[in-house]
């Protein structure tokens, strides 16, 4: 039997977005597939991207890199953004994984003649060597990267400051691949692309400025089954703490997805779902396993499905209603939610 909560992943749409980003950036696309490919499934997603031509991937954790290496074989370059943490050197070497070194301690742990990357902090103050501490070139360095702090705001002055700082420091490492632009950065001017962009959210359909982009297709569709439909008389409440009270008689659908599935509790009361051709509001509090939707006047029955986000309810809109961002909605989806794939995924 199908699960009440399902995540439908369109791998053909993923392939479209990969090539759309290539066209926009004008340089190779190096996918970021950390956090289980933002919740969509690192193995089927990476296999399809490799089939489309991707040869360099980024993950956050060593274990993610190991999973990816096992799935993809020896061909692609796999960079680990955490770097070479204490006790990870042998695992990284055994998995043919390339750490992105972030400080002097990590640099000391890694063999100088083995391939790796360097992260330079150009102003975000998160990971990476400070500009003044950038290490001297060494034989193993194959890639130098930095990360934009304000790429989703194209007019932000910090974007150009970071770009100029990165261009200057990258000159210390001639012959390396220069990687600077994330999803938002890929849509900035051509001089942000350098030798390759590393998008994440835009591969999976999220717009670069936190709103839908016409050039990108929807990859992820999150749906829930209607478990029961009931009449609620005027004056009665729905859900925990009686936060919603019907002012007039209402028809309420209880749907099989809740915060244990990744539906943020903050999605209600501003959240909506797409059902029977309309957007309808969530009512009452999101519970662990269910949520309630006002379907008054619609022909909705148990067994029908509602769309929490997807082609009819853009993920950016769903995220805004929850006071969140698209990244959160995708990565919050729990493993008990059934993943369903369309489109070939094999390498």
Secondary structure by P-SEA (a helix, b strand, c coil): ccccbbbbbcaaaaaaaaaaaaaaacccccccccccccccccaaaaaaaaaacccbbbbccaaaaaaaaaaccccbbbbbccccccccaaaaaaacbbbccccaaaaaaccccccbbbbbbcccccccccccccccccccccccccccccccccccaaaaaaaaaaaaaacccccccccccccccccccccccccbbbbccccccccccccccccccccbbbbbcccbbbbbccccccccccccccccbbbbbbbcccccccccccccccbbbbcccbbbbbcccccccccccccccccccccbbbbcccccccaaaaaaaacccaaaaaaacccccbbbbcccccc
